[in-house]
Amino acid sequence: MVMKLLLNCFYAFIGSLGFAVLFNIRHKNLFFTSLGGGLSWFVYLICTNNNCSVTFSLFLASIIIGIYSEIFARIMKTPVTIYAICSMIPLVPGSGMYYTMAESVKGNASASLSVGLSTIVSAGSIAVGIVLTSSLSKLIILLKTRNKSIHKSA
């Protein structure tokens, strides 16, 4: 069970590495963006194995990725989007989009609508998790800056 989990995380790492190369990310950022992909898939698998819903698992994994991206962007002095985009690649509901289109082409409207709505909810949960962590990060930075300016003027 643990070996299968780690192997799946390694596959997510490799998938993120491929997109990082495609996005022309260089040097040590290449490894850390790929590590984020493995981490996101690890959190997702841990949640789904503990009977969490897919939507909540994606939401929690995207929050972890948002925090990871904010921290590593500060450490490596690079834009947050480099880490966030490559790290969320394993979470993107591409199979849902494919099956929505496949059901639509078959003419099965109700199945297409059902899978499509599920896919939209999954994508929305990822987006909300990233936006939530990004907004909290900006708020924390704003409060730290404001406190520094208050202490300097006093």
Summary of the structure (lengths in Angstrom):
residues: 154
radius of gyration: 18.2
end to end distance: 58.2
largest distance: 70.2
contacts: 475
relative contact order: 0.12
helix: 88%
strand: 0%
